Amino acid sequence: MSRVCEICDKKTSFGNSVSHSHRKTRRTFKPNVHKTKVEYKGKIKTINICTSCLKSGKVKKIV
């Protein structure tokens, strides 16, 4: 499953993991994306959507 929200285009970002001694190693920040059946633009679709878009009410979840 690709980790990209189809509503807000949130995707994996990269940064540094910093230890106590301040050594830096590369790490990834992955969004909380779920494949969910929703009503979007008047149509019922199964899309990858991040939980922040789902919680804010940008789409209506089909139960």
Secondary structure as the mmCIF struct_conf table of DSSP 4:
data_model
#
loop_
_struct_conf.conf_type_id
_struct_conf.id
_struct_conf.beg_label_comp_id
_struct_conf.beg_label_asym_id
_struct_conf.beg_label_seq_id
_struct_conf.end_label_comp_id
_struct_conf.end_label_asym_id
_struct_conf.end_label_seq_id
TURN_TY1_P TURN_TY1_P1 GLU A 6 CYS A 8
STRN STRN1 SER A 13 VAL A 18
TURN_TY1_P TURN_TY1_P2 HIS A 20 SER A 21
STRN STRN2 LYS A 24 PHE A 29
STRN STRN3 VAL A 33 TYR A 40
TURN_TY1_P TURN_TY1_P3 LYS A 41 GLY A 42
STRN STRN4 LYS A 43 CYS A 50
HELX_RH_AL_P HELX_RH_AL_P1 THR A 51 SER A 56
TURN_TY1_P TURN_TY1_P4 GLY A 57 GLY A 57
BEND BEND1 LYS A 58 VAL A 59
STRN STRN5 LYS A 60 LYS A 61
#
